[in-house]
Amino acid sequence: MWAGANLAFKLCPMLTQGAIEAFEQYAAPEHQQTFLPKMVSGEWTGTMNLTEPQAGSDLAQIRTRAVPDGKHYRLFGQKIFITYGEHDFTSNIVHMVLARIDGAPPGVRGISLFIVPKFLVNPDGSLGERNDVKCASIEHKLGIHASPTCVMMYGEQQGAIGYIVGEPNRGLEYMFVMMNAARLSVGMEGYALAERAFQQAADWARTRVQGKPPATAARIGRSASMGTGTSPAPIIGHPDVKRMLLTMKSYTEAMRATALYAAFQLDVGAQHADESVRTAAQARGDLLIPIVKGFSTEMGVEIASIGIQVHGGMGYIEETGAAQTLRDVRITTIYEGTTGIQSNDLIGRKVGRDRGAAMFALLDDMTRELEALPATAAASATTAALTGVADLRASTESLLQSLGSAPDRGDGGLGSYLRLCGIVIGGWLLAKSAAIAAERIAGQTTDSEFFSAKLRSAHFYAEQIMPMAGALARIVQSGAASVVETDAAHI
Ligand SMILES: Cc1cc2nc3c(=O)[nH]c(=O)nc-3n(C[C@H](O)[C@H](O)[C@H](O)COP(=O)(O)OP(=O)(O)OC[C@H]3O[C@@H](n4cnc5c(N)ncnc54)[C@H](O)[C@@H]3O)c2cc1C
């Protein structure tokens, strides 16, 4: 809801939450006592400082230096694109900064994590001197204009005082705790803005009168008047507008279901009493994170763009707010690891490393659950999902085979594999929800409008979205050569 209401504002608590998780797990008890209560209460905010001009996707290139100085370190360097790096909403800002201790090994094995407060904290908890960290400038961006994206300078004078988190050289590992949570959260931003775009577009389409939609499409809900097929009526009656809205709605429902399923797995992974259940759930949650992040954000951008199309020219004009949704959601495929990086993570770490074990376990569960669904009004969604699961299984097998024999060849189909996963997992969850909806309708629920709408969007997804899984499977299984074999000089 926060991301849908105002993405720029939502980023501030999101990053604070990520920093809190890293503190809870790895920071020394005295630092937890000093910083955590104020961060949890929201009195102070947190940031994540990874990116440098030469170190974006490739964090091995980080150059910010940390020099030991008694009990703490002094940091020197520049960070760019730091979200909420500076502001005056709160009295202090706690920066989590990746830096290299002098003499540390090169590459990712020599990166440590530091706590660098904007204001140093006195032993009694009051704020002391201003630390040697400052915001050099604020970027001008395509969207999320209310979020200050800062260039941060550390140690322009005596060095910014920083406290190490955990052990030296394990910073990236700790940062991944924040990044995993942040990637799931950014995935949610994708569908939150898709939901916003859908609500804006649906409201617009219910009131904008243009043309004469066919009489059969006339039941439009809310208080709008009915079309007759002969007089002008709201555009929501036009089949093409309905198609656009159903595309937006069904994808958003699929993405939300997938993200909630991933979050559920992570909760089970953290809390279940049985260790083997915890391990399996954690592996499944880890597998799903790049899919939630990559797929929901890519689709968020596409859906926000469809939202503008539903508005017609007024979507391109700022007053409707549809354009802002597209500008805001555009960043979500880039920060917290671009879609390319999510694809690498999905294939290299999550599927490649365990030779598909977590993916095949998921596919087995999906098949078993789909086959057990009752033959109800939702049967079309079940059939389409089963076909998609078979496509994803064959593609996973093919990808693993090519990764084994020619690692490069996997790369050409990566984006398609991630998208295939997103479409099929979403289709499986929508088929399950459609079966529940059909059952409730048969049981004469009082909420039949809601369940009928669920059934319709699952039916649409089965008919109009799931067939794309077949095309994506073909790309994954045989489309890599045109990418891998093309010399960069020929582009
Ligand atoms: C508004 C905004 C807010 C941000 N907030 C923060 C923040 O709070 N903290 C922070 O530390 N950073 C932040 N960032 C930085 C952000 O995380 C990086 O921009 C992002 O990780 C990409 O790095 P880059 O911009 O250097 O792009 P590059 O790494 O140069 O990537 C350019 C293109 O190359 C592709 N590419 C690069 N390497 C590979 C690879 N190995 N395999 C396949 N494709 C690859 C990418 O996918 C991309 O398409 C923010 C950025 C923006 C714009």
The ligand as an SDF file (V2000), in Angstrom:
LIG
                    3D

 53 58  0  0  0  0  0  0  0  0999 V2000
   17.2090    6.0930   -8.1470 C   0  0  0  0  0  0  0  0  0  0  0  0
   18.3000    5.1650   -7.7410 C   0  0  0  0  0  0  0  0  0  0  0  0
   18.4220    4.7930   -6.4070 C   0  0  0  0  0  0  0  0  0  0  0  0
   19.4740    3.9600   -6.0090 C   0  0  0  0  0  0  0  0  0  0  0  0
   19.6300    3.6810   -4.6740 N   0  0  0  0  0  0  0  0  0  0  0  0
   20.7810    3.0580   -4.2690 C   0  0  0  0  0  0  0  0  0  0  0  0
   21.0940    2.9430   -2.8820 C   0  0  0  0  0  0  0  0  0  0  0  0
   20.3360    3.3550   -2.0000 O   0  0  0  0  0  0  0  0  0  0  0  0
   22.2780    2.3580   -2.5450 N   0  0  0  0  0  0  0  0  0  0  0  0
   23.1550    1.8850   -3.4660 C   0  0  0  0  0  0  0  0  0  0  0  0
   24.1950    1.3800   -3.0910 O   0  0  0  0  0  0  0  0  0  0  0  0
   22.8790    1.9770   -4.7970 N   0  0  0  0  0  0  0  0  0  0  0  0
   21.7190    2.5500   -5.2110 C   0  0  0  0  0  0  0  0  0  0  0  0
   21.4390    2.6770   -6.5510 N   0  0  0  0  0  0  0  0  0  0  0  0
   22.3690    2.1080   -7.5160 C   0  0  0  0  0  0  0  0  0  0  0  0
   21.7990    0.8770   -8.2120 C   0  0  0  0  0  0  0  0  0  0  0  0
   21.7290   -0.2120   -7.3400 O   0  0  0  0  0  0  0  0  0  0  0  0
   22.6600    0.6260   -9.4620 C   0  0  0  0  0  0  0  0  0  0  0  0
   22.3610    1.6710  -10.3770 O   0  0  0  0  0  0  0  0  0  0  0  0
   22.4040   -0.7180  -10.0700 C   0  0  0  0  0  0  0  0  0  0  0  0
   22.8900   -1.7390   -9.2210 O   0  0  0  0  0  0  0  0  0  0  0  0
   23.0320   -0.8780  -11.4470 C   0  0  0  0  0  0  0  0  0  0  0  0
   24.3670   -0.4770  -11.4640 O   0  0  0  0  0  0  0  0  0  0  0  0
   24.8650    0.5580  -12.5640 P   0  0  0  0  0  0  0  0  0  0  0  0
   23.9380    1.7150  -12.5440 O   0  0  0  0  0  0  0  0  0  0  0  0
   26.2950    0.8180  -12.3540 O   0  0  0  0  0  0  0  0  0  0  0  0
   24.6300   -0.1850  -13.9370 O   0  0  0  0  0  0  0  0  0  0  0  0
   25.6750   -1.1750  -14.6560 P   0  0  0  0  0  0  0  0  0  0  0  0
   26.1740   -2.1550  -13.6590 O   0  0  0  0  0  0  0  0  0  0  0  0
   26.6510   -0.3760  -15.4070 O   0  0  0  0  0  0  0  0  0  0  0  0
   24.7040   -1.9550  -15.6540 O   0  0  0  0  0  0  0  0  0  0  0  0
   24.3420   -1.4560  -16.9460 C   0  0  0  0  0  0  0  0  0  0  0  0
   23.6880   -2.5750  -17.7480 C   0  0  0  0  0  0  0  0  0  0  0  0
   24.5990   -3.6820  -17.8820 O   0  0  0  0  0  0  0  0  0  0  0  0
   24.0310   -4.8780  -17.3920 C   0  0  0  0  0  0  0  0  0  0  0  0
   25.0310   -5.6980  -16.7020 N   0  0  0  0  0  0  0  0  0  0  0  0
   26.0520   -5.2780  -15.9190 C   0  0  0  0  0  0  0  0  0  0  0  0
   26.7240   -6.3320  -15.4350 N   0  0  0  0  0  0  0  0  0  0  0  0
   26.1220   -7.4410  -15.9020 C   0  0  0  0  0  0  0  0  0  0  0  0
   26.3290   -8.8400  -15.7520 C   0  0  0  0  0  0  0  0  0  0  0  0
   27.3110   -9.3140  -14.9700 N   0  0  0  0  0  0  0  0  0  0  0  0
   25.5010   -9.7010  -16.4010 N   0  0  0  0  0  0  0  0  0  0  0  0
   24.4970   -9.2380  -17.1700 C   0  0  0  0  0  0  0  0  0  0  0  0
   24.2360   -7.9230  -17.3450 N   0  0  0  0  0  0  0  0  0  0  0  0
   25.0300   -7.0380  -16.7130 C   0  0  0  0  0  0  0  0  0  0  0  0
   22.9560   -4.4340  -16.4060 C   0  0  0  0  0  0  0  0  0  0  0  0
   21.9480   -5.4200  -16.2570 O   0  0  0  0  0  0  0  0  0  0  0  0
   22.4470   -3.1530  -17.0580 C   0  0  0  0  0  0  0  0  0  0  0  0
   21.4730   -3.4660  -18.0120 O   0  0  0  0  0  0  0  0  0  0  0  0
   20.3750    3.4650   -6.9690 C   0  0  0  0  0  0  0  0  0  0  0  0
   20.2340    3.8210   -8.3210 C   0  0  0  0  0  0  0  0  0  0  0  0
   19.2370    4.6700   -8.6990 C   0  0  0  0  0  0  0  0  0  0  0  0
   19.1550    5.0930  -10.1450 C   0  0  0  0  0  0  0  0  0  0  0  0
  1  2  1  0
  2  3  1  0
  2 52  2  0
  3  4  2  0
  4  5  1  0
  4 50  1  0
  5  6  2  0
  6  7  1  0
  6 13  1  0
  7  8  2  0
  7  9  1  0
  9 10  1  0
 10 11  2  0
 10 12  1  0
 12 13  2  0
 13 14  1  0
 14 15  1  0
 14 50  1  0
 15 16  1  0
 16 17  1  0
 16 18  1  0
 18 19  1  0
 18 20  1  0
 20 21  1  0
 20 22  1  0
 22 23  1  0
 23 24  1  0
 24 25  2  0
 24 26  1  0
 24 27  1  0
 27 28  1  0
 28 29  2  0
 28 30  1  0
 28 31  1  0
 31 32  1  0
 32 33  1  0
 33 34  1  0
 33 48  1  0
 34 35  1  0
 35 36  1  0
 35 46  1  0
 36 37  1  0
 36 45  1  0
 37 38  2  0
 38 39  1  0
 39 40  1  0
 39 45  2  0
 40 41  1  0
 40 42  2  0
 42 43  1  0
 43 44  2  0
 44 45  1  0
 46 47  1  0
 46 48  1  0
 48 49  1  0
 50 51  2  0
 51 52  1  0
 52 53  1  0
M  END
$$$$
